[in-house]
Amino acid sequence: MEGVFLTDRSRRPHHYAHKLPFQVENFILNVKREHPTWGARKIRERLIRRFSGIKIPAKSTIHALLDRHGFVERRGPARRRSQGTPLSLGQTPNELWCTDYKGEFLLGNHQYCYPLTVTDHASRFLLTCEALSSTREDYAFTVFERLFKERGLPANMRSDNGVPFASAHALFNLSKLAVWWLRLGIGIERIKPGHPQQNGRHERMHLTLKKEATKPAAANFLQQQARFDKFIDVFNNERPHEALNMQCPAEIYSPATRIYKGLPDIDYPFHDRTIVVTHCGRICLGKKKINFSTVFAGQAVGIKEVHDDIWLVSFMDYDLGYFDLETRVLEPLDNPFGPKVLPM
């Protein structure tokens, strides 16, 4: 709905990862240290005998805890895990693009405009500024697909944690847009909530955009887009930048060498099965339905039985979590896509 103010909802996850009482967590880890060959099933049996009156965690929850503490031996090639990788420096064109919505404002026809902007971090080149009527995900898809066709694919994309770049209540706060970027081989970088300085160059461009192209606002979307197009031309081709030794962004920027050709094929040769996530966000294994995430709807994931009735779920090169066929709920691993810190 246009003209409706939206407020941020809590970014706390719905159900992952299941936080265990520290006494139970310590008991699990101590049993594993005492019996290194024991798996989640045996440890769970010890829990049942040791603790009464509390809900005993599922096998997949115990296995995920052991994995997070380095007690699970991995087979096959090394895969990406959460290591707190710093935000990239973006020192060359197309190494890092930054995106955001400049704050919405009211047009002359009393409709709200939500400008979606994308810049190249190294060259300051303003790749696009689109006058949109909302932050709807499908509008953003259209803008980014056209941009990828025109300019190629960046190595990384940096954004805040708002819609449509992230989804507060989805697995790892991913959105369908972020999953699409991952499928295209684009690394996603999220700034820490409340730290806009981590996208400082982009925010400074927004200040210039606001002064030169939105005050006063145009009468309608077509006229406002014309203003944005003129601003892009001047910003890229005429306006010298002190940080670029008084060069213009267009003198530094060149299109990416990685061409957009749609989504590449994806397979999992080191997993037991490849399964396409259903429209309602489930993984179907025989007659069993495992709740996963709707942002992965239509995407292929790999699953592998790593212990008796404990299955690992992977998307591309990312291991996401475990489930067992008893509880049929994903127990996520550490978030590999969370907000990160700038390098010192």
Secondary structure, 3 states (H helix, E strand, C coil): CCCCCCCCCCCCCCCCCCCCCHHHHHHHHHHHHHCCCCCHHHHHHHHHHHCCCCCCCCHHHHHHHHHHCCCCCCCCCCCECCCCCCCCCCCCCCCCEEEEECCCEECCCCCEEEEEEEEECCCCCEEEEEEECCCCHHHHHHHHHHHHHHHCCCCEEEECCCCCCCCCCCHHHCCHHHHHHHHCCCEEEECCCCCHHHHHHHHHHHHHHHHHHCCCCCCCHHHHHHHHHHHHHHHHHCCCEHHHCCECHHHHCCCCCCCCCCCCCCCCCCCCEEEECCCCCEEEECCEEEECCHHHCCCEEEEEEEECCEEEEEECCEEEEEEECCCCECEECCCCCCCCCCCC
